[in-house]
Amino acid sequence: MPGPGPAAGPRPVLRPMVGGRRRAAALTVAVVCSSMLVAPDLAAARAEPSPSTSQAVPRLDWSPCKPGSPYDCATAKVPLDHAAPAGRTIDLAVVRRKAGDPAQRVGTLFVNPGGPGGPGTVQVPQNYDSFPKDLRERFDIVSWDPRGIGNSTAVNCFDTPEEAQAWGADKPAGFPVGAEERTTWIDAYEDLGRRCEKRDPDLLRHVSTADSAQDLDLLRRAVGEPQLNYLGVSYGTILGATYANLFPDKVRAMVLDSNIDPLAWTNNASPSEPRTTTLLRMGSDRTAAATLNKFLDLCGSATTARCAFSAGSPEATRDKFDQLMQRLREHPVGPWTYANTAANAVSSLYIVHPGWTDLAARLQELWQGRTPKSPQYPPPPPVANPNPYLGEEQAAAVWCGDSPNPRDPAVYEGLAEDSARRAGDAGRYWTWSGEPCATWPARAANRYDGPWNKPTANPVLVVGTTYDPSTPHSDAQAMAKELADARLLTNNGYGHTALFNNSSTCINNFESRYFIDGTLPPPGTVCPPDRQPFS
């Protein structure tokens, strides 16, 4: 969510976020927007998609992504509209890393790294070492840039990179503070919607989660798998749940990690105007506040050698953070305003090691009145185009077309302040992250609103983390409850997604065994992290 993924390893692609060029390295729940706006006469679009098995299976002509690369790339052609397979086609960029031990190969594991807006052809290779060794050895790991994203046929509402940069130059960083910034923010996203509607309105209406689920089934057939092995994180959990209910007999093994509550995503399939945003229905504000407080408590319990921002105790460190945020309201440090810093703090909680240590150092620099150094990122993965255009409109097209949010920009100030009373700075951040949907011009033509309880061929494994700054553990509980046959595995740890934090051998072992032979963890299983932050 905002914006959709963070760290020295993976960095979350967050939108809206601190200025500068985003690097597609980690996953996240794209916090960009969530709403469906278009004329009321499009209500018929709520009808359940009807997957077709008569569509032509795309051909994947694999070749090395770059000379000497361990990754293979291919392009799949799929229908823009699955209900009209003879019409316009679009391209899906696909990447593969073959099983490390071909003699023990089980099959193909499809991975969606979240977002919406996560380019799998970049993020999965970038984070390949985070996958449990048994999965790397025994599965071909395949990912793709979903329709509308990255290296696939992408939503792009600007003629040049310079035009895109100019659009965002004057927009408040993080979230708007004060009436003037609110007006600037709202006007900027209204302008973005107008630009997008002019460029390719048909594409905007066909980048839904249901569209991508139907793409995924075509990709499954293209690699010759009779049933699907799938690992989806963050937004990828809603994609997985949608697939499981459109193609329930095709589920061999499915792990959903860091979940979005399906009823929150769809506003319980209500036909009425939503009273609040997707992210607030999910509880993203509360879980971000709880995770930020845990970060400050653990930091305050450590020495400054372990956590640079420590004030010697949890209480003193929380007070220090509050003082810093109050000071930044009046006296920004270079580009580091109050809102920019609050947004960065939430996004930096996604990846614990080394993200939390880096965040503490950054906060200490600001405390001392110094502009933090620019972060250092790992080199790009050996793929053909590791830096595709990832404008905010890509995540917005999926989120805003698929998930209901209030359409009146004027209500967001009140929602933000209500959220701030229960969740502090994180509440304003998560609330305003949904506002771009208020003026988004397109609604998905092909949406899935439920039911979520169609019996699947095999049970689904749902993973939830207790201190997740984006998708709360309660959403994982909700997902496990909504699906017809699911088992909840709790990661009693920190950060957004167990996969990309790769911090629990216990979680890795249960996931590997489940994918290899279908064995589920015992009911009520709780896994500890291998180490605590700042330890």
WONORLIN-V27463 format. One record per residue. N is the residue number from 1. RES is the residue in three letters. PHI is phi in whole degrees, -180 to 180 (999 if undefined). PSI is psi in degrees with one decimal (999 if undefined). NEAR is the number of other C-alpha atoms within 12 Angstrom. Layout:
n->[N & N]
res->[RES & RES]
phi->[PHI & PHI]
psi->[PSI & PSI]
near->[NEAR & NEAR]
This chain:
n->[1 & 2 & 3 & 4 & 5 & 6 & 7 & 8 & 9 & 10 & 11 & 12 & 13 & 14 & 15 & 16 & 17 & 18 & 19 & 20 & 21 & 22 & 23 & 24 & 25 & 26 & 27 & 28 & 29 & 30 & 31 & 32 & 33 & 34 & 35 & 36 & 37 & 38 & 39 & 40 & 41 & 42 & 43 & 44 & 45 & 46 & 47 & 48 & 49 & 50 & 51 & 52 & 53 & 54 & 55 & 56 & 57 & 58 & 59 & 60 & 61 & 62 & 63 & 64 & 65 & 66 & 67 & 68 & 69 & 70 & 71 & 72 & 73 & 74 & 75 & 76 & 77 & 78 & 79 & 80 & 81 & 82 & 83 & 84 & 85 & 86 & 87 & 88 & 89 & 90 & 91 & 92 & 93 & 94 & 95 & 96 & 97 & 98 & 99 & 100 & 101 & 102 & 103 & 104 & 105 & 106 & 107 & 108 & 109 & 110 & 111 & 112 & 113 & 114 & 115 & 116 & 117 & 118 & 119 & 120 & 121 & 122 & 123 & 124 & 125 & 126 & 127 & 128 & 129 & 130 & 131 & 132 & 133 & 134 & 135 & 136 & 137 & 138 & 139 & 140 & 141 & 142 & 143 & 144 & 145 & 146 & 147 & 148 & 149 & 150 & 151 & 152 & 153 & 154 & 155 & 156 & 157 & 158 & 159 & 160 & 161 & 162 & 163 & 164 & 165 & 166 & 167 & 168 & 169 & 170 & 171 & 172 & 173 & 174 & 175 & 176 & 177 & 178 & 179 & 180 & 181 & 182 & 183 & 184 & 185 & 186 & 187 & 188 & 189 & 190 & 191 & 192 & 193 & 194 & 195 & 196 & 197 & 198 & 199 & 200 & 201 & 202 & 203 & 204 & 205 & 206 & 207 & 208 & 209 & 210 & 211 & 212 & 213 & 214 & 215 & 216 & 217 & 218 & 219 & 220 & 221 & 222 & 223 & 224 & 225 & 226 & 227 & 228 & 229 & 230 & 231 & 232 & 233 & 234 & 235 & 236 & 237 & 238 & 239 & 240 & 241 & 242 & 243 & 244 & 245 & 246 & 247 & 248 & 249 & 250 & 251 & 252 & 253 & 254 & 255 & 256 & 257 & 258 & 259 & 260 & 261 & 262 & 263 & 264 & 265 & 266 & 267 & 268 & 269 & 270 & 271 & 272 & 273 & 274 & 275 & 276 & 277 & 278 & 279 & 280 & 281 & 282 & 283 & 284 & 285 & 286 & 287 & 288 & 289 & 290 & 291 & 292 & 293 & 294 & 295 & 296 & 297 & 298 & 299 & 300 & 301 & 302 & 303 & 304 & 305 & 306 & 307 & 308 & 309 & 310 & 311 & 312 & 313 & 314 & 315 & 316 & 317 & 318 & 319 & 320 & 321 & 322 & 323 & 324 & 325 & 326 & 327 & 328 & 329 & 330 & 331 & 332 & 333 & 334 & 335 & 336 & 337 & 338 & 339 & 340 & 341 & 342 & 343 & 344 & 345 & 346 & 347 & 348 & 349 & 350 & 351 & 352 & 353 & 354 & 355 & 356 & 357 & 358 & 359 & 360 & 361 & 362 & 363 & 364 & 365 & 366 & 367 & 368 & 369 & 370 & 371 & 372 & 373 & 374 & 375 & 376 & 377 & 378 & 379 & 380 & 381 & 382 & 383 & 384 & 385 & 386 & 387 & 388 & 389 & 390 & 391 & 392 & 393 & 394 & 395 & 396 & 397 & 398 & 399 & 400 & 401 & 402 & 403 & 404 & 405 & 406 & 407 & 408 & 409 & 410 & 411 & 412 & 413 & 414 & 415 & 416 & 417 & 418 & 419 & 420 & 421 & 422 & 423 & 424 & 425 & 426 & 427 & 428 & 429 & 430 & 431 & 432 & 433 & 434 & 435 & 436 & 437 & 438 & 439 & 440 & 441 & 442 & 443 & 444 & 445 & 446 & 447 & 448 & 449 & 450 & 451 & 452 & 453 & 454 & 455 & 456 & 457 & 458 & 459 & 460 & 461 & 462 & 463 & 464 & 465 & 466 & 467 & 468 & 469 & 470 & 471 & 472 & 473 & 474 & 475 & 476 & 477 & 478 & 479 & 480 & 481 & 482 & 483 & 484 & 485 & 486 & 487 & 488 & 489 & 490 & 491 & 492 & 493 & 494 & 495 & 496 & 497 & 498 & 499 & 500 & 501 & 502 & 503 & 504 & 505 & 506 & 507 & 508 & 509 & 510 & 511 & 512 & 513 & 514 & 515 & 516 & 517 & 518 & 519 & 520 & 521 & 522 & 523 & 524 & 525 & 526 & 527 & 528 & 529 & 530 & 531 & 532 & 533 & 534 & 535]
res->[MET & PRO & GLY & PRO & GLY & PRO & ALA & ALA & GLY & PRO & ARG & PRO & VAL & LEU & ARG & PRO & MET & VAL & GLY & GLY & ARG & ARG & ARG & ALA & ALA & ALA & LEU & THR & VAL & ALA & VAL & VAL & CYS & SER & SER & MET & LEU & VAL & ALA & PRO & ASP & LEU & ALA & ALA & ALA & ARG & ALA & GLU & PRO & SER & PRO & SER & THR & SER & GLN & ALA & VAL & PRO & ARG & LEU & ASP & TRP & SER & PRO & CYS & LYS & PRO & GLY & SER & PRO & TYR & ASP & CYS & ALA & THR & ALA & LYS & VAL & PRO & LEU & ASP & HIS & ALA & ALA & PRO & ALA & GLY & ARG & THR & ILE & ASP & LEU & ALA & VAL & VAL & ARG & ARG & LYS & ALA & GLY & ASP & PRO & ALA & GLN & ARG & VAL & GLY & THR & LEU & PHE & VAL & ASN & PRO & GLY & GLY & PRO & GLY & GLY & PRO & GLY & THR & VAL & GLN & VAL & PRO & GLN & ASN & TYR & ASP & SER & PHE & PRO & LYS & ASP & LEU & ARG & GLU & ARG & PHE & ASP & ILE & VAL & SER & TRP & ASP & PRO & ARG & GLY & ILE & GLY & ASN & SER & THR & ALA & VAL & ASN & CYS & PHE & ASP & THR & PRO & GLU & GLU & ALA & GLN & ALA & TRP & GLY & ALA & ASP & LYS & PRO & ALA & GLY & PHE & PRO & VAL & GLY & ALA & GLU & GLU & ARG & THR & THR & TRP & ILE & ASP & ALA & TYR & GLU & ASP & LEU & GLY & ARG & ARG & CYS & GLU & LYS & ARG & ASP & PRO & ASP & LEU & LEU & ARG & HIS & VAL & SER & THR & ALA & ASP & SER & ALA & GLN & ASP & LEU & ASP & LEU & LEU & ARG & ARG & ALA & VAL & GLY & GLU & PRO & GLN & LEU & ASN & TYR & LEU & GLY & VAL & SER & TYR & GLY & THR & ILE & LEU & GLY & ALA & THR & TYR & ALA & ASN & LEU & PHE & PRO & ASP & LYS & VAL & ARG & ALA & MET & VAL & LEU & ASP & SER & ASN & ILE & ASP & PRO & LEU & ALA & TRP & THR & ASN & ASN & ALA & SER & PRO & SER & GLU & PRO & ARG & THR & THR & THR & LEU & LEU & ARG & MET & GLY & SER & ASP & ARG & THR & ALA & ALA & ALA & THR & LEU & ASN & LYS & PHE & LEU & ASP & LEU & CYS & GLY & SER & ALA & THR & THR & ALA & ARG & CYS & ALA & PHE & SER & ALA & GLY & SER & PRO & GLU & ALA & THR & ARG & ASP & LYS & PHE & ASP & GLN & LEU & MET & GLN & ARG & LEU & ARG & GLU & HIS & PRO & VAL & GLY & PRO & TRP & THR & TYR & ALA & ASN & THR & ALA & ALA & ASN & ALA & VAL & SER & SER & LEU & TYR & ILE & VAL & HIS & PRO & GLY & TRP & THR & ASP & LEU & ALA & ALA & ARG & LEU & GLN & GLU & LEU & TRP & GLN & GLY & ARG & THR & PRO & LYS & SER & PRO & GLN & TYR & PRO & PRO & PRO & PRO & PRO & VAL & ALA & ASN & PRO & ASN & PRO & TYR & LEU & GLY & GLU & GLU & GLN & ALA & ALA & ALA & VAL & TRP & CYS & GLY & ASP & SER & PRO & ASN & PRO & ARG & ASP & PRO & ALA & VAL & TYR & GLU & GLY & LEU & ALA & GLU & ASP & SER & ALA & ARG & ARG & ALA & GLY & ASP & ALA & GLY & ARG & TYR & TRP & THR & TRP & SER & GLY & GLU & PRO & CYS & ALA & THR & TRP & PRO & ALA & ARG & ALA & ALA & ASN & ARG & TYR & ASP & GLY & PRO & TRP & ASN & LYS & PRO & THR & ALA & ASN & PRO & VAL & LEU & VAL & VAL & GLY & THR & THR & TYR & ASP & PRO & SER & THR & PRO & HIS & SER & ASP & ALA & GLN & ALA & MET & ALA & LYS & GLU & LEU & ALA & ASP & ALA & ARG & LEU & LEU & THR & ASN & ASN & GLY & TYR & GLY & HIS & THR & ALA & LEU & PHE & ASN & ASN & SER & SER & THR & CYS & ILE & ASN & ASN & PHE & GLU & SER & ARG & TYR & PHE & ILE & ASP & GLY & THR & LEU & PRO & PRO & PRO & GLY & THR & VAL & CYS & PRO & PRO & ASP & ARG & GLN & PRO & PHE & SER]
phi->[999 & -32 & 64 & -16 & 999 & -154 & 162 & -90 & 159 & -77 & -119 & -69 & -86 & -102 & -138 & -73 & -149 & -58 & -62 & 108 & -80 & -83 & -114 & -80 & -127 & -133 & -109 & -166 & -88 & 2 & -94 & -66 & -159 & -166 & -170 & -129 & -127 & 175 & -59 & -59 & -71 & -88 & -57 & -62 & -65 & -76 & -60 & -65 & -61 & -115 & -61 & -112 & -99 & -94 & -68 & -65 & -79 & -66 & -97 & -109 & -94 & -73 & -153 & -55 & -62 & -145 & -55 & 82 & -74 & -78 & -104 & -104 & -121 & -156 & -124 & -108 & -96 & -133 & -68 & -60 & -117 & -65 & -80 & -133 & -64 & -87 & -89 & -57 & -112 & -130 & -102 & -116 & -81 & -127 & -130 & -140 & -121 & -66 & -56 & -69 & -123 & -56 & -66 & -107 & -61 & -95 & 166 & -107 & -111 & -87 & -128 & -114 & -88 & 101 & 129 & -62 & 119 & -81 & -81 & -61 & -69 & -108 & -69 & -68 & -60 & -60 & -113 & -57 & -69 & -75 & -71 & -53 & -57 & -61 & -71 & -65 & -77 & -111 & -132 & -70 & -99 & -123 & -139 & -156 & -85 & -58 & -50 & 90 & -122 & 56 & -85 & -83 & -58 & -113 & -72 & -147 & -102 & -131 & -79 & -143 & -57 & -65 & -66 & -63 & -65 & -65 & -59 & -90 & -64 & -100 & -75 & -57 & -83 & 90 & -167 & -78 & -127 & 92 & -63 & -64 & -68 & -62 & -63 & -61 & -61 & -62 & -64 & -63 & -76 & -66 & -65 & -60 & -60 & -62 & -60 & -67 & -63 & -74 & -77 & -156 & -62 & -65 & -64 & -58 & -88 & -131 & -125 & -76 & -63 & -65 & -58 & -68 & -63 & -70 & -60 & -60 & -69 & -66 & -66 & -57 & -67 & -66 & -93 & 81 & -89 & -68 & -139 & -94 & -105 & -145 & -125 & -121 & -118 & 57 & -55 & -60 & -73 & -69 & -62 & -65 & -64 & -65 & -58 & -61 & -97 & -85 & -131 & -61 & -79 & -100 & -89 & -88 & -152 & -143 & -109 & -115 & -117 & 67 & -91 & -102 & -60 & -60 & -72 & -70 & -61 & -97 & 55 & 57 & 56 & -76 & -81 & -85 & -61 & -67 & -84 & -146 & -89 & -54 & -67 & -75 & -62 & -69 & 92 & -62 & -65 & -66 & -71 & -66 & -64 & -64 & -71 & -63 & -63 & -66 & -57 & -68 & -64 & -67 & -62 & -67 & -85 & -105 & -79 & -67 & -68 & -92 & -137 & -61 & -90 & -59 & -108 & 101 & -158 & -58 & -63 & -66 & -73 & -64 & -63 & -63 & -64 & -62 & -63 & -62 & -65 & -66 & -64 & -68 & -61 & -97 & -137 & -60 & -106 & 59 & -78 & -86 & -79 & -57 & -67 & -63 & -69 & -62 & -64 & -65 & -62 & -64 & -66 & -75 & -82 & -63 & -111 & -71 & -113 & -103 & -57 & -70 & -65 & -65 & -63 & -61 & -65 & -66 & -63 & -67 & -60 & -65 & -59 & -88 & 79 & -109 & -74 & -61 & -70 & -66 & -67 & -103 & -111 & -64 & -65 & -66 & -71 & -79 & -123 & -63 & -136 & -78 & -130 & -70 & -66 & -131 & -62 & -57 & -67 & -69 & -65 & -60 & -60 & -74 & -63 & -72 & -79 & -106 & -120 & -70 & -136 & -58 & -96 & -99 & -57 & -68 & -82 & -71 & -61 & -65 & -61 & -65 & -72 & -60 & -66 & -63 & -68 & -105 & -135 & 65 & -58 & -62 & -66 & -66 & -59 & -70 & -66 & -69 & -64 & -90 & -62 & -53 & -73 & -60 & -118 & -70 & -88 & -130 & -116 & -62 & -79 & -134 & -115 & -119 & -111 & 118 & -72 & -110 & -117 & -72 & -62 & -94 & -60 & -141 & -69 & -103 & -103 & -107 & -117 & -131 & -106 & -72 & -118 & -115 & -76 & -130 & -115 & -69 & -58 & -62 & -71 & -66 & -62 & -66 & -61 & -62 & -73 & -72 & -69 & -67 & -147 & -142 & -121 & -90 & -119 & -98 & -96 & -81 & -146 & -139 & 97 & -99 & 83 & -69 & -61 & -81 & -85 & 46 & -111 & -136 & -60 & -59 & -62 & -57 & -66 & -65 & -64 & -62 & -65 & -63 & -66 & -77 & -131 & 84 & -75 & -91 & -67 & -59 & -54 & 79 & -65 & -124 & -106 & -87 & -74 & -69 & -153 & -87 & -60 & 64 & -87]
psi->[-154.7 & 113.1 & 81.1 & 999 & 162.4 & 127.5 & -167.0 & 67.9 & -126.6 & 144.6 & 133.0 & 139.3 & 98.5 & 138.2 & 134.7 & 152.8 & -176.8 & 144.2 & 169.4 & 175.3 & 129.6 & 146.1 & 129.0 & 91.9 & -25.1 & 179.6 & 161.3 & 174.0 & 51.7 & 107.0 & 23.0 & -60.7 & 174.5 & 92.6 & 164.4 & 115.4 & 133.9 & 174.9 & 148.3 & -24.8 & -2.2 & 10.9 & -26.3 & -19.8 & -11.1 & -8.9 & 145.4 & 133.4 & 148.1 & 96.9 & 139.5 & 135.6 & 5.9 & -4.2 & 149.9 & 136.1 & 127.9 & 149.9 & 132.2 & 105.4 & 91.8 & 140.6 & 157.1 & 135.9 & -36.0 & 157.4 & 126.5 & -0.7 & 143.2 & -3.3 & 140.0 & 145.3 & 153.7 & 166.2 & 129.4 & 132.3 & 127.2 & 159.6 & 140.4 & -45.1 & 111.8 & -18.1 & -10.9 & 69.0 & -17.4 & -2.1 & -151.0 & 141.8 & 158.3 & 164.5 & 140.3 & 123.8 & 130.1 & 143.9 & 149.2 & 140.1 & 116.3 & 154.4 & 135.8 & -25.9 & 84.4 & -31.7 & -25.1 & 13.0 & 133.5 & -41.1 & -151.9 & 132.6 & 115.8 & 139.1 & 130.8 & 123.6 & 9.9 & -163.0 & -116.2 & 147.9 & 1.7 & 118.9 & 103.6 & -28.9 & -14.7 & -49.6 & -38.3 & -47.7 & -39.1 & -35.0 & 22.2 & -37.4 & -13.0 & -19.3 & 140.0 & 142.9 & -41.1 & -35.3 & -39.5 & -34.6 & -35.0 & -1.5 & 141.8 & 124.4 & 120.4 & 136.4 & 174.1 & 157.6 & 114.6 & 157.4 & 136.7 & -5.8 & 139.5 & -119.6 & -5.3 & -179.8 & 111.7 & 148.9 & 123.0 & 114.3 & 16.9 & 151.9 & -31.0 & 157.8 & -34.8 & -37.7 & -40.8 & -42.3 & -40.0 & -36.2 & -42.4 & -2.6 & -38.4 & 0.0 & 137.6 & 139.4 & 133.3 & -75.3 & 161.7 & 144.4 & 119.0 & 161.2 & -41.2 & -45.2 & -35.2 & -42.8 & -44.0 & -44.2 & -52.5 & -43.1 & -38.9 & -44.4 & -28.2 & -39.7 & -40.0 & -44.5 & -42.1 & -43.4 & -43.5 & -39.7 & -32.7 & -31.1 & -55.6 & 74.5 & -30.9 & -41.6 & -40.3 & -31.8 & -2.6 & 43.8 & 31.3 & 169.0 & -39.3 & -39.3 & -45.1 & -33.8 & -38.9 & -34.6 & -44.8 & -37.9 & -35.3 & -38.5 & -39.2 & -46.2 & -34.0 & -30.8 & 2.4 & 21.9 & 127.8 & -29.1 & 163.2 & 133.0 & 126.7 & 135.5 & 113.2 & 133.9 & 147.8 & -121.6 & -30.1 & -17.2 & -37.7 & -37.5 & -44.0 & -43.4 & -37.0 & -46.2 & -45.4 & -26.5 & -19.2 & -33.7 & 57.3 & -29.3 & -7.2 & 6.8 & 110.5 & -52.5 & 133.3 & 121.6 & 127.0 & 114.0 & 122.0 & 79.9 & 152.5 & 127.4 & 120.7 & -33.8 & -30.4 & -40.6 & -41.2 & 1.7 & 40.0 & 30.7 & 28.5 & 138.7 & -9.0 & 162.5 & 129.4 & 142.0 & -20.8 & 179.8 & 163.4 & -47.4 & -34.6 & -35.3 & -37.3 & -29.1 & 23.3 & -34.6 & -45.8 & -42.7 & -31.7 & -41.9 & -42.9 & -39.1 & -39.4 & -42.7 & -38.2 & -40.5 & -47.4 & -38.0 & -47.2 & -37.8 & -46.1 & -21.2 & -6.9 & 166.7 & 165.3 & -20.3 & -29.9 & -37.8 & 108.3 & -25.6 & -0.6 & 136.3 & 14.4 & -15.5 & 159.6 & -46.2 & -44.7 & -33.4 & -37.1 & -41.8 & -39.1 & -41.6 & -44.3 & -40.9 & -41.3 & -46.1 & -37.6 & -40.4 & -40.4 & -23.1 & -37.7 & -30.7 & 81.8 & 153.8 & 98.7 & -129.6 & -3.3 & 84.0 & 173.8 & -50.5 & -40.3 & -42.0 & -40.5 & -43.3 & -43.2 & -36.6 & -45.1 & -47.5 & -30.5 & -9.6 & -6.5 & -48.2 & 118.2 & -49.8 & 110.9 & 18.7 & -41.9 & -39.2 & -41.3 & -39.4 & -43.4 & -41.7 & -39.1 & -43.9 & -37.5 & -38.6 & -44.5 & -38.2 & -35.9 & 5.1 & 19.2 & 144.4 & 123.6 & 150.8 & 153.1 & 140.2 & 153.0 & 129.7 & 154.1 & 162.4 & 155.8 & 152.5 & 159.8 & 69.3 & 168.3 & -44.3 & 87.2 & -4.7 & 61.4 & 162.2 & 129.3 & 52.7 & 156.1 & -26.4 & -19.9 & -50.3 & -39.2 & -39.6 & -40.7 & -54.0 & -50.9 & -27.8 & -20.3 & -38.1 & 128.4 & 133.6 & 159.6 & 139.0 & -3.0 & 110.3 & -25.3 & -19.5 & -13.3 & -31.5 & -46.5 & -41.2 & -40.6 & -41.9 & -36.2 & -44.3 & -38.6 & -31.0 & -26.2 & -17.8 & 6.0 & -146.4 & -35.8 & -29.4 & -41.3 & -41.9 & -52.0 & -33.1 & -50.8 & -19.5 & -23.9 & -12.6 & -33.3 & -24.5 & -18.6 & -32.3 & 18.8 & 137.5 & -5.9 & 146.1 & 142.5 & 136.1 & -18.3 & 88.4 & 152.4 & 120.5 & 7.8 & 177.2 & 164.5 & 7.6 & 31.5 & 130.2 & 125.9 & 158.7 & -31.7 & 155.9 & 156.5 & 141.9 & 120.0 & 128.1 & 129.6 & 142.1 & 140.0 & -37.5 & 83.7 & 124.2 & 1.1 & -54.9 & 108.6 & 157.7 & -31.9 & -28.6 & -34.5 & -40.0 & -40.6 & -41.7 & -46.0 & -32.5 & -39.9 & -38.5 & 151.6 & -37.0 & 95.8 & 151.9 & 129.5 & 130.4 & 121.2 & 127.4 & 102.5 & 65.1 & -146.3 & 155.2 & 171.4 & 111.0 & 130.4 & -35.4 & -54.7 & -13.0 & -26.2 & 47.3 & 2.8 & 108.6 & -34.9 & -48.6 & -47.3 & -43.1 & -42.9 & -42.3 & -43.9 & -45.4 & -39.0 & -47.0 & -36.0 & -46.6 & 7.7 & 4.9 & 125.8 & 151.8 & 155.5 & 149.1 & 138.8 & 11.5 & 132.8 & 126.2 & 136.4 & 159.3 & 157.2 & -30.0 & 154.5 & 151.4 & 144.0 & 18.4 & 999]
near->[59 & 56 & 54 & 54 & 52 & 53 & 41 & 30 & 38 & 48 & 43 & 56 & 48 & 53 & 52 & 48 & 44 & 36 & 28 & 18 & 24 & 33 & 39 & 49 & 45 & 52 & 55 & 59 & 57 & 53 & 59 & 51 & 52 & 55 & 45 & 49 & 38 & 29 & 16 & 15 & 11 & 20 & 21 & 18 & 28 & 29 & 18 & 24 & 32 & 23 & 31 & 22 & 19 & 16 & 24 & 22 & 24 & 29 & 21 & 27 & 19 & 23 & 21 & 21 & 28 & 19 & 13 & 12 & 19 & 25 & 33 & 31 & 36 & 34 & 31 & 36 & 32 & 38 & 31 & 35 & 35 & 35 & 24 & 19 & 23 & 16 & 15 & 18 & 24 & 34 & 29 & 38 & 42 & 52 & 52 & 41 & 42 & 33 & 25 & 22 & 18 & 17 & 12 & 17 & 21 & 32 & 35 & 38 & 44 & 48 & 52 & 49 & 55 & 57 & 55 & 58 & 60 & 58 & 53 & 50 & 49 & 49 & 49 & 46 & 45 & 38 & 38 & 38 & 23 & 28 & 36 & 32 & 23 & 30 & 42 & 34 & 27 & 28 & 34 & 34 & 43 & 45 & 48 & 45 & 52 & 52 & 47 & 48 & 44 & 38 & 39 & 40 & 35 & 38 & 42 & 36 & 34 & 30 & 17 & 13 & 17 & 12 & 16 & 26 & 22 & 16 & 28 & 31 & 17 & 21 & 31 & 38 & 34 & 42 & 45 & 38 & 29 & 16 & 15 & 14 & 21 & 28 & 23 & 24 & 37 & 35 & 27 & 33 & 38 & 26 & 26 & 36 & 39 & 23 & 27 & 34 & 27 & 20 & 20 & 26 & 28 & 27 & 39 & 46 & 38 & 45 & 49 & 49 & 47 & 46 & 42 & 46 & 43 & 44 & 48 & 47 & 42 & 37 & 43 & 37 & 27 & 29 & 32 & 17 & 24 & 21 & 32 & 40 & 48 & 46 & 51 & 49 & 50 & 58 & 54 & 51 & 48 & 53 & 53 & 51 & 56 & 49 & 48 & 48 & 36 & 37 & 36 & 32 & 20 & 33 & 39 & 35 & 43 & 47 & 53 & 51 & 57 & 59 & 56 & 56 & 46 & 44 & 32 & 38 & 48 & 40 & 33 & 24 & 25 & 19 & 19 & 17 & 22 & 28 & 22 & 39 & 47 & 47 & 56 & 48 & 37 & 42 & 37 & 49 & 45 & 39 & 40 & 49 & 38 & 32 & 38 & 44 & 33 & 31 & 44 & 38 & 30 & 34 & 40 & 32 & 28 & 26 & 21 & 22 & 18 & 24 & 34 & 30 & 40 & 34 & 29 & 24 & 21 & 25 & 21 & 21 & 34 & 27 & 21 & 28 & 37 & 24 & 19 & 31 & 31 & 21 & 22 & 27 & 22 & 15 & 19 & 22 & 26 & 17 & 24 & 36 & 32 & 38 & 40 & 36 & 43 & 43 & 48 & 47 & 44 & 54 & 52 & 48 & 47 & 56 & 47 & 46 & 32 & 31 & 38 & 41 & 35 & 38 & 42 & 43 & 30 & 32 & 40 & 28 & 23 & 32 & 31 & 18 & 19 & 19 & 21 & 24 & 17 & 17 & 25 & 18 & 23 & 19 & 19 & 24 & 31 & 30 & 35 & 27 & 26 & 31 & 27 & 34 & 36 & 43 & 45 & 51 & 54 & 48 & 56 & 57 & 54 & 56 & 56 & 51 & 49 & 49 & 56 & 46 & 46 & 38 & 34 & 27 & 33 & 20 & 24 & 39 & 33 & 20 & 33 & 35 & 24 & 23 & 32 & 26 & 17 & 22 & 31 & 31 & 41 & 47 & 43 & 41 & 53 & 61 & 52 & 55 & 54 & 54 & 52 & 50 & 48 & 47 & 38 & 51 & 36 & 44 & 43 & 45 & 38 & 39 & 44 & 42 & 35 & 31 & 25 & 36 & 28 & 26 & 23 & 30 & 24 & 31 & 34 & 49 & 52 & 54 & 53 & 47 & 44 & 36 & 37 & 50 & 55 & 64 & 60 & 44 & 44 & 32 & 42 & 45 & 32 & 33 & 43 & 37 & 24 & 33 & 38 & 24 & 28 & 37 & 38 & 40 & 41 & 42 & 40 & 29 & 40 & 49 & 56 & 58 & 57 & 52 & 50 & 47 & 49 & 35 & 33 & 34 & 25 & 28 & 40 & 34 & 25 & 34 & 43 & 34 & 24 & 32 & 38 & 28 & 19 & 24 & 21 & 31 & 29 & 16 & 15 & 19 & 21 & 24 & 30 & 23 & 28 & 21 & 19 & 25 & 33 & 30 & 21]
